[in-house]
């Protein structure tokens, strides 16, 4: 068994695909009214990485609804040290937003979650699982964390 990946042939299955799958060209019905950059990216993805469609890439659109959440909240002009727990709302908000997932959720951070972040992310994942249980629709959750020395 071998697979074709980035033009090179390997003697093993790569990403669970066969040579035939790596050459699969897909069409995404949401790929309308894309910019010239979006069209170029979509064309490359659909022709060269079609076997990853709906798993590692997808065509989406949308807009930011509500506020952008950041920490520390309303404290940039503060002259005194912030109290412990001043940003405990942030992991809770992240968990709340994640819990709304119906189809696709991407989480990225410079470091892996711990403490309250880990607790709220576990709760959100359980909620996503509970909401999807019994449905024939799959939910894709992707997480990418950095490994910065000293974090």
Secondary structure, 3 states (H helix, E strand, C coil): CCEEECCEEECCCECCECHHHHCCCCCCCCCCCCCHHHHHHHHHHHHHCHHHECCCECCCCCCCCCCCCCCCCCCCCCCCCCCCCCCHHHHHHHHHHHHCCCCEEEEEECCCCCHHHHHHHHHHHHHHHHHHCCCCCCCEEEEEECCCCCC
